[in-house]
Structures are given as structure tokens and as C-alpha cells.
């Protein structure tokens, strides 16, 4: 599992992390619109590096910050459909849905490998 830095100065370092990837967790911060917008950039980058067919999950993180939430559910569900990716909301702080997400990506990756 790689957590790739999103700052522009690190973009040139991304390619090695994409090579051989079997799945993707596209995570955004529900309190930051810019984070949500960047999901499309990450997806485009993954396609550029040949990962258009790998299993992926869209994840809205920091749901514990309910009063600061900027990304509403219909927006995330729309993007989830566009990316053909299951959608989860989670909180790393509380652990909400964390296990479910890892179980789901493991299941999706295994099924993908068995179909190859």
C-alpha cells in the first residue's frame, strides 16, 4: 500500500508507485473541495500509467468533522458512478468503515486477478 504525496513538487515521483498496482483507493478530504477535485486528476494519472482496468474505490475521509463537510453525498455518488468505483465515507480518526474498505479492495483485487 502506497500513500502518494499530492503536492505538485512530488508528481515526478509518482510513476514508480503506479507500476504493478493491483488496486487503487482514491481518497479525498470531505472538508476540502480542492481535495475532491483532485480525485479526477489522480484517476487521469492512473489511466495515463495504464491502470484504467484496476479495481478502485472512492473514499471520502474525515467524516468525523461533520460541521466542516463541504462535499455532499450526491456529488460523491456522481463521481463514484463516473469512475465506476464503489464509494465509502470513512473516518480514520474513529475507524468508521476502515476495515470494510480494506476488505472490499482485497475482494475486488482477488476477483480481478482470478478473471485474468
Secondary structure, 3 states (H helix, E strand, C coil): CCCCCCCHHHHHHCHHHHCCCCEEEEEEECCCHHHHHHHHHHHHHHHHCCCCCCEEEEEEECCCCHHHCCCCHHHHHHHHHHHCCEEEECCCCCCCCHHHHHHHHHHHHHHHHHHC
